[in-house]
Structures are given as C-alpha cells and as structure tokens.
Amino acid sequence: MNKLITILSAACMLVIVMTGTNLRADSSNFAGPYVGISGLAAGAGVDGKSRSSNDTDSDMSEDSVTAGQATLATGLELGYALPLGDTFLIDVGGSYLTGKAKISHTTSDHLSRGAEDGAADEISFSIDKIATYYIAPSMALSDTASLYVKWGHSSADVEVTGDITTPGDLIGEKLAVGTRIVLDSGLFIRSEAGYTEYNSISAAGKGTTITSTTSYSAQPTIAYGKVSVGFRF
C-alpha cells in the first residue's frame, strides 16, 4: 500500500506541473453527470494463516497461506464531475462490478485427525459483487483529456467452499490513478489502474472434514486495470 501511495503522490505532482503550463485546459468540458460501462482485469490475492487451536497458546500450530488468481469483471458506473476552476474538478460517483475472483488453498489438517478418505481438502473464498463509492480530484490537461487520483470505499460479497464457516462481507479502501478522454459528442473513455485492500476475514472448520478447532484468517487485496466507455450528459 505504501508503494501505491508513493506512485499516486508522484502522479499528482506530475499533473500539477503539466497543468501549470497548459493554457488550453477547460474543466467545463468534463463537468456534469455521466454513465459508463466497465471492463476490468484484476488479480486477487491473499496473505493469511491457517491455525490449529488444539495446541497450547504458547505453542500454536500455524501455517502461512499465500494464494491468488486473475479474473475478469464487468460493471456499471454513475457519477458527477463538478468544476472548481479552469483546470480542477471533483468527480464523485459509484460503481458496481460482478465477476468472481476465487482464492483457494489446500489443507491437510483433517489428515492428522484420522480422516478416512485420506485426501486433502480444498477451501476457497470467492469475492464478487463489488460496490464502490468514490471521490476523484481531477485536473484537465487539455480540452479533451484529464487525469485524476481516486479514493473509494468498497464492499464485496464473500462466498466459501469447503467445510468452513462463511465470514462477513468485505470492506476496504481503494486507491487509483486514471485518465479520461471526452469527445465533443459527450462520449468518453476512461482508463484506470488501482489497488483495493480489504479488511481481514476469518473462518473456522465446521467439524465434518475440517476440524472445528482449525481457523483461517486472511486479508484479501485486488490490483486491477479498468477501461470504461460512457456518455457525459
């Protein structure tokens, strides 16, 4: 996350320098309500731990888990861009994306409990139905092009497979940087790259094939690239 913040800060400084010498930029060309459809390529990852509480607290059995998967998603975005001067705007809006990102891990914890099937179990967390509300300070680089930095509040549904409990929904923060090209007709193309870090989630075995004294905790993250096409009214 610190690396992303550094990148976004550098992008802001670059925009300030560029707009300081650009006399043709006009923020009013980007102002007003808009609607768009999005296509997104994302990499979902998780750093987590598998822990057995059968051991004593001073000698806890713990294994690190790192997993990830790339996925594609589609969605809708709605927003409004408010000009604050010749080159500055505040863009506020929301987006909704659907397309499951599955993060899986194979556990053999039940083998030590004497399971009869003699095979390891796969557990997985699927992230889907991502809703984000955002604010994006923007700067017009010209009459048709702008660059923005976005901060957003994101939530997502979580589904699980395997003999584990289902955790609550994910809540996280998004940081992104992007560009927006607006044509005279009102059509626009937005390209964006960003990163969402979600809260930690936890689950435990239900006790059928995975012992109920085994727990899993993880903090999912999503890095993505997105292209949106839409219309400014």
Secondary structure by P-SEA (a helix, b strand, c coil): caaaaaaaaaaaaaaaaaaaaccccccccccccccccbbbbbbbbbbbbbbbccccccccbbbbbbccccccccccccbbbbbccccbbbbbbbbbbbbbbbbbbbbcccccccccccbbbbbbbbbcbbbbbbcccccccccccccccccbbbbbbbbbcccbbbbccccccccccbbbbbcccccccccccbbbbbcccccccccccccccbbbbbbbbbbbcbbbbbbcc
